């Protein structure tokens, strides 16, 4: 994943970087020979969610996720003094996946790209995970063990890493058979100066109320 994030970082710094990143993404996929058609992705199709179309490849015991046309999941934001998820660019989406792999050994990898008139779709795969939804109290304790303090009902902050973690709620965290907790679609986000200041203050106010 490092090679494609490096390419997108070089081509996507401007405010209109979405279009540059999309073009760079297509160029990377063509160079690697990993441009797919949707009909090539076979398996058991799930309804998916806000961010992806989801297909289970039962033969290979993996879940394939396909971003919606021209959209690349969500990224955390603290603009306007509140915590929320906003639409991400391709680089932000792939950086998010890289952090999930690093923090939680998620083993997600990018397979390629599906071309679409509304914008390229990113195709990724990760091993199938089965388990039960984790309880909120269990998630809070787990996050604390990883150095993350709660700053909301599903948002956490690690000041030493400068990393915020959004959408970590029971629907996105499983307790797998060996007892470990495994996230599904949590959203890590490297904080800029504005978010860092917001989160450091939020830790104090949230703790005081809870």
BAFIMAR-884332 format. One record per residue (C-alpha): residue number from 1; x negated, y negated, z negated. Coordinates in steps of 0.1 Angstrom, whole numbers, plus 5000, padded with zeros to 4 digits. Last residue first. Example, Ala and Ser with C-alpha at 12.3 -4.5 7.8 and 13.67 -1.06 7.14 Angstrom:
<nodes>
k->2	X->4863	Y->5011	Z->4929
k->1	X->4877	Y->5045	Z->4922
</nodes>
This chain:
<nodes>
k->210	X->5184	Y->4892	Z->4675
k->209	X->5190	Y->4854	Z->4674
k->208	X->5154	Y->4845	Z->4662
k->207	X->5139	Y->4871	Z->4685
k->206	X->5156	Y->4855	Z->4715
k->205	X->5144	Y->4820	Z->4706
k->204	X->5108	Y->4830	Z->4700
k->203	X->5104	Y->4853	Z->4731
k->202	X->5122	Y->4826	Z->4752
k->201	X->5095	Y->4801	Z->4744
k->200	X->5067	Y->4823	Z->4758
k->199	X->5090	Y->4833	Z->4787
k->198	X->5097	Y->4797	Z->4798
k->197	X->5060	Y->4787	Z->4796
k->196	X->5050	Y->4818	Z->4816
k->195	X->5078	Y->4812	Z->4841
k->194	X->5067	Y->4777	Z->4849
k->193	X->5030	Y->4787	Z->4851
k->192	X->5037	Y->4815	Z->4875
k->191	X->5047	Y->4849	Z->4862
k->190	X->5039	Y->4882	Z->4879
k->189	X->5072	Y->4900	Z->4884
k->188	X->5082	Y->4936	Z->4875
k->187	X->5117	Y->4946	Z->4887
k->186	X->5131	Y->4979	Z->4874
k->185	X->5147	Y->5002	Z->4900
k->184	X->5143	Y->5037	Z->4887
k->183	X->5123	Y->5036	Z->4854
k->182	X->5111	Y->5068	Z->4837
k->181	X->5113	Y->5075	Z->4800
k->180	X->5096	Y->5106	Z->4788
k->179	X->5114	Y->5135	Z->4770
k->178	X->5101	Y->5163	Z->4792
k->177	X->5136	Y->5167	Z->4807
k->176	X->5136	Y->5130	Z->4820
k->175	X->5151	Y->5101	Z->4800
k->174	X->5162	Y->5077	Z->4827
k->173	X->5159	Y->5039	Z->4830
k->172	X->5178	Y->5019	Z->4856
k->171	X->5214	Y->5023	Z->4844
k->170	X->5202	Y->5020	Z->4808
k->169	X->5188	Y->4985	Z->4814
k->168	X->5154	Y->4973	Z->4826
k->167	X->5166	Y->4947	Z->4852
k->166	X->5136	Y->4924	Z->4849
k->165	X->5101	Y->4929	Z->4837
k->164	X->5079	Y->4899	Z->4833
k->163	X->5041	Y->4901	Z->4836
k->162	X->5015	Y->4876	Z->4824
k->161	X->4995	Y->4907	Z->4813
k->160	X->4988	Y->4894	Z->4778
k->159	X->5022	Y->4877	Z->4776
k->158	X->5042	Y->4909	Z->4783
k->157	X->5078	Y->4898	Z->4787
k->156	X->5110	Y->4918	Z->4789
k->155	X->5144	Y->4915	Z->4806
k->154	X->5175	Y->4937	Z->4802
k->153	X->5194	Y->4923	Z->4772
k->152	X->5171	Y->4893	Z->4771
k->151	X->5136	Y->4882	Z->4760
k->150	X->5125	Y->4916	Z->4747
k->149	X->5088	Y->4919	Z->4740
k->148	X->5066	Y->4940	Z->4763
k->147	X->5034	Y->4955	Z->4750
k->146	X->5039	Y->4990	Z->4763
k->145	X->5051	Y->5003	Z->4729
k->144	X->5075	Y->4974	Z->4728
k->143	X->5090	Y->4985	Z->4761
k->142	X->5096	Y->5020	Z->4747
k->141	X->5112	Y->5006	Z->4716
k->140	X->5135	Y->4983	Z->4737
k->139	X->5143	Y->5012	Z->4760
k->138	X->5153	Y->5035	Z->4731
k->137	X->5175	Y->5008	Z->4717
k->136	X->5193	Y->5004	Z->4750
k->135	X->5199	Y->5041	Z->4753
k->134	X->5183	Y->5060	Z->4782
k->133	X->5205	Y->5074	Z->4810
k->132	X->5201	Y->5111	Z->4814
k->131	X->5176	Y->5129	Z->4837
k->130	X->5166	Y->5136	Z->4872
k->129	X->5138	Y->5121	Z->4892
k->128	X->5132	Y->5129	Z->4928
k->127	X->5097	Y->5119	Z->4939
k->126	X->5094	Y->5085	Z->4957
k->125	X->5097	Y->5074	Z->4993
k->124	X->5097	Y->5040	Z->5010
k->123	X->5112	Y->5026	Z->5042
k->122	X->5111	Y->4988	Z->5047
k->121	X->5138	Y->4974	Z->5070
k->120	X->5128	Y->4949	Z->5097
k->119	X->5150	Y->4918	Z->5103
k->118	X->5186	Y->4910	Z->5114
k->117	X->5181	Y->4926	Z->5148
k->116	X->5167	Y->4958	Z->5132
k->115	X->5134	Y->4976	Z->5133
k->114	X->5129	Y->5005	Z->5109
k->113	X->5096	Y->5003	Z->5090
k->112	X->5071	Y->5027	Z->5075
k->111	X->5065	Y->5053	Z->5049
k->110	X->5056	Y->5031	Z->5019
k->109	X->5047	Y->5050	Z->4988
k->108	X->5063	Y->5053	Z->4954
k->107	X->5043	Y->5074	Z->4930
k->106	X->5061	Y->5060	Z->4899
k->105	X->5031	Y->5062	Z->4876
k->104	X->5049	Y->5038	Z->4852
k->103	X->5026	Y->5007	Z->4850
k->102	X->5006	Y->5011	Z->4882
k->101	X->5033	Y->5025	Z->4904
k->100	X->5058	Y->4999	Z->4891
k->99	X->5031	Y->4972	Z->4898
k->98	X->5027	Y->4984	Z->4934
k->97	X->5065	Y->4985	Z->4939
k->96	X->5067	Y->4948	Z->4928
k->95	X->5038	Y->4939	Z->4951
k->94	X->5058	Y->4956	Z->4980
k->93	X->5089	Y->4935	Z->4972
k->92	X->5070	Y->4902	Z->4967
k->91	X->5052	Y->4908	Z->5000
k->90	X->5084	Y->4916	Z->5019
k->89	X->5101	Y->4884	Z->5006
k->88	X->5124	Y->4887	Z->4976
k->87	X->5160	Y->4876	Z->4970
k->86	X->5167	Y->4862	Z->4936
k->85	X->5172	Y->4879	Z->4902
k->84	X->5181	Y->4858	Z->4872
k->83	X->5168	Y->4844	Z->4839
k->82	X->5179	Y->4809	Z->4831
k->81	X->5163	Y->4775	Z->4827
k->80	X->5170	Y->4762	Z->4862
k->79	X->5144	Y->4786	Z->4877
k->78	X->5135	Y->4816	Z->4855
k->77	X->5132	Y->4840	Z->4885
k->76	X->5127	Y->4878	Z->4889
k->75	X->5124	Y->4893	Z->4923
k->74	X->5150	Y->4912	Z->4943
k->73	X->5152	Y->4936	Z->4972
k->72	X->5137	Y->4930	Z->5006
k->71	X->5164	Y->4918	Z->5029
k->70	X->5163	Y->4915	Z->5067
k->69	X->5183	Y->4946	Z->5072
k->68	X->5190	Y->4964	Z->5039
k->67	X->5159	Y->4981	Z->5023
k->66	X->5156	Y->5018	Z->5030
k->65	X->5149	Y->5041	Z->5001
k->64	X->5139	Y->5077	Z->5005
k->63	X->5143	Y->5100	Z->4975
k->62	X->5120	Y->5130	Z->4973
k->61	X->5122	Y->5168	Z->4968
k->60	X->5107	Y->5176	Z->5001
k->59	X->5136	Y->5198	Z->5013
k->58	X->5161	Y->5178	Z->4994
k->57	X->5153	Y->5145	Z->5012
k->56	X->5177	Y->5123	Z->4992
k->55	X->5188	Y->5092	Z->5011
k->54	X->5194	Y->5057	Z->4996
k->53	X->5203	Y->5025	Z->5014
k->52	X->5187	Y->4998	Z->4993
k->51	X->5189	Y->4965	Z->4973
k->50	X->5225	Y->4961	Z->4961
k->49	X->5230	Y->4998	Z->4957
k->48	X->5229	Y->5032	Z->4974
k->47	X->5260	Y->5049	Z->4986
k->46	X->5241	Y->5081	Z->4988
k->45	X->5230	Y->5099	Z->5019
k->44	X->5219	Y->5135	Z->5017
k->43	X->5191	Y->5141	Z->5042
k->42	X->5178	Y->5127	Z->5074
k->41	X->5157	Y->5096	Z->5083
k->40	X->5151	Y->5100	Z->5121
k->39	X->5185	Y->5085	Z->5129
k->38	X->5174	Y->5051	Z->5114
k->37	X->5147	Y->5048	Z->5140
k->36	X->5111	Y->5047	Z->5128
k->35	X->5081	Y->5024	Z->5133
k->34	X->5052	Y->5042	Z->5116
k->33	X->5025	Y->5043	Z->5143
k->32	X->4999	Y->5025	Z->5122
k->31	X->4995	Y->4996	Z->5146
k->30	X->5033	Y->4994	Z->5151
k->29	X->5039	Y->4994	Z->5114
k->28	X->5013	Y->4966	Z->5108
k->27	X->5027	Y->4945	Z->5136
k->26	X->5062	Y->4949	Z->5122
k->25	X->5051	Y->4938	Z->5087
k->24	X->5031	Y->4909	Z->5101
k->23	X->5062	Y->4897	Z->5120
k->22	X->5084	Y->4900	Z->5088
k->21	X->5057	Y->4883	Z->5068
k->20	X->5056	Y->4853	Z->5092
k->19	X->5094	Y->4851	Z->5091
k->18	X->5095	Y->4852	Z->5053
k->17	X->5066	Y->4827	Z->5051
k->16	X->5089	Y->4797	Z->5056
k->15	X->5076	Y->4782	Z->5024
k->14	X->5041	Y->4789	Z->5036
k->13	X->5020	Y->4816	Z->5020
k->12	X->5030	Y->4845	Z->5042
k->11	X->5004	Y->4856	Z->5067
k->10	X->4973	Y->4863	Z->5045
k->9	X->4994	Y->4878	Z->5017
k->8	X->5013	Y->4899	Z->5043
k->7	X->4980	Y->4915	Z->5055
k->6	X->4967	Y->4922	Z->5020
k->5	X->5001	Y->4937	Z->5010
k->4	X->4998	Y->4960	Z->5041
k->3	X->4964	Y->4972	Z->5032
k->2	X->4970	Y->4977	Z->4995
k->1	X->5000	Y->5000	Z->5000
</nodes>
